[in-house]
Amino acid sequence: MKSAHRHCPICGFNSVDVLHCQCFALPEQHPLPAEYDVSSCNTCGFVYADTRGTAADYDRYYADYSKYADQTTSTGGGGNPRDQARLTETAAAIAKHLPDLDAGIVDIGCANGGLLGALKARGYSRLFGIDPASACVENTRSFFNVPAEKGWLLDLPFNTPNSDLVVVSHVLEHVLDLRGAVAGMRSTLRPGGMVYVEVPDAQRYVDYLAAPFQDFNTEHINHFGAAGLENLFTAGGFEAVEIGAKTIEAAVGVGYPALFGFFRRLESVPAAAPVWRQDPDFQKSIIEYITASKVQLARIDSRLAPVLDEPVIVWGTGQLTLKLLAETRLAQASITAFVDGNPINHGKTLRGTKILPPDALKQLPGHPIVIGSMLHHGAITEKIRGSLRLANRIVELV
């Protein structure tokens, strides 16, 4: 038990149990902290990152480091069949609760605008997107011809329309000030309007473990169960209309657990704190996830041992690689180059080495390539052997 630096973003208290310390090796000039404690609030039971990052740090990260702008490496724009199917399903769920096609809908954190595009395809016309990344705003406008502006939950554009529904899909797990975010949503809703929210389901992390500590990353700083989600909106002046669980496909054959909820705006915010609803099994499931992740991380470390006696190339500078560089023997490896498919990472420096685009491999020595992804290793292997036609030894972590 300790006093957290970051007070619980739901109840505001700061007495916590520390469940895990998560560390990263970050690129130079990265705005976010290289470690934080994963903490469980002793008042309401919420699990969150006790990060020392400031609102300005996170604003800078999402404005300048957004991985969501590139259609080929991210989700949110319907850029692949899996993503499109997910967004179409979400639009159908929204339509059941909001059948009026003249209803105003604002998507905050709209990424490339794919959900707005799916809603437009269903006949909704009063749509508006908001995202902190300029590229995502431009993509939303150009891909789907939907108006969009740069902004965020605590910094809404001046021309944000009053709406009947606010969408925050896979956004709240990233937000430092959750209570302020709910107040921001409330401010743009008409009386009786609703919020549709979707977040990773922390209660089921352990059931869908694909990579060690995959949900304890630089971006995901809030970990919701159904009780935490309801507590947040109840305290902010909403009532639950529906809360449910779903599974989405993160990669081919790889499921990912999510929670969703529809919450209706009440006339006023309660003057007194609510009675915090708690799930007695929630912390237990998080601890099981931590234990299973440690076992998986140790297995990866053993797998790396026989290949690191010579220089290697690391493909992928995402969350898994940042953890491996901090917590496994990859930290001591002779890495001649990092390669990443997302253009936003090209030119950045990690461990003193520039991050290069995949085509640069053709000019590099034929060292073994460690694939720093457990979700997309198949697609990366196919690119190495296919379009790049490289014969380098490939080291997969799975």
Secondary structure, 3 states (H helix, E strand, C coil): CEECCCCCCCCCCCEEEEEEEEECCCCCCCCCCCEEEEEEECCCCCEEEECCCCHHHHHHHHHHCCCCCCCCCCCCCCCCHHHHHHHHHHHHHHHHHCCCCCCCEEEECCCCCHHHHHHHHCCCCCEEEEECCHHHHHHHHHHHCCCEEECECCECCCCCCCEEEEEEECCHHHCCCHHHHHHHHHHHEEEEEEEEEEEEEHHHHHHHCCCCCCCCCCCCCEEECHHHHHHHHHHCCEEEEEEEEEEEEEECCEEEEEEEEEEEECCCCCCCCCCCCCCCCHHHHHHHHHHHHHHHHHHHHHHHHHHCCCCEEEECCCHHHHHHHHHCHHHHCCEEEEECCCHHHCCCEECCEEEECHHHHHHCCCCCEEECCCCCHHHHHHHHHCCCCCCCCEECCC
